[in-house]
Amino acid sequence: MLFQQIILHMVDRLKEERTISAPYHLIRGKRSGQTIQDVKSYQLTKYFALFPRLTKQSYDQTIQQMIESGWLRVNDLSIPQITALGKQILQHMPNLHLNGWLYRGNERIFFQRLSLVTQTLSHVNANDLSFVPIEKDEKIHNWVRHFLHMVSYKDEGFIESYYKELKTAFKSANLSDLHLTILSHRLSGYQVSGVTWQQLSHKLEIDEIDLEILLEECLHLVLDEISLSTKLKLLPKMSEGIMTTTPLTESAKRTADLYKQGYSFEQIVTLRQLKKSTIEDHFVEMAMNEPLFSINIFFPGEDIQPVIQQIQNQQTKKLRMLKETFPIYSYFQLRLLLASGGDLIDQQST
């Protein structure tokens, strides 16, 4: 139910201006210019990269179930529309504390670290180091080895300090009993094995995918608390590199760095040996996320503020419709105008 409600919420925000594939690309965390712009323009940052490995088949099956349940309909142009029943379902959706745009799937890396550190310390405490690591990723193994040696995990009192930090972080993050149940059941320790999603789903009578969403919410809450706390010492080290330090994608950041060095748009296209449309995507990202970036270079000698206001008055972010109203501007220019005035547009459309 929760996953379906998220899709309904996304469809509602997209205002019949995107196809049914748009939520899928956003949930997967696709780095395309269109998806990146949709994330900000339609205020869907919380759901970005919610399920990076979600298959199209699973997504399509969910959409079909929602259609059969009468919550959603999709027209011949693949544009989704919420039914009256779907709107009723959406009204009962809980307020999820997610920030996919900030963590971009990296909360899973944090959980892998947390899981293996906890398992290891549990066995150290029991004086039994002959265990099979719950995590198989060699990168996680190497990270945990480095972390444990760095913090002198064999020192007296360290394990107690670690568990105290966990309790402090979990309590301060205001995790619900359900959050704690899911988290504790997924962790392993000495003579205690974490349960599978299937087992936990059967025990709690909650869909597996909804349990994964709730765990992700739990991790976001904990990571938020870690980033704000001045008392925690160990968990901030475990969360290093998890939070996104720049809102730009890696490729867009490289373009932004060249632009800051004084290279022109045309020179950047040549230097990076990428398609012009890809570099355009990067500049749109910069317009959305870089406070000091000005789009005026693409509108020489023109006062663009009245144009931005006119675009806001259109109450649409659909480029084809905007192009009909503002034919003198290219699609790239229109995207820049949308990105530059996005915050005001969002305030009017919520």
Order of alpha helices (4+ residues) and beta strands (2+ residues): alpha-alpha-alpha-alpha-beta-beta-alpha-alpha-alpha-alpha-alpha-alpha-alpha-alpha-alpha-alpha-alpha-alpha-alpha-alpha-alpha-alpha
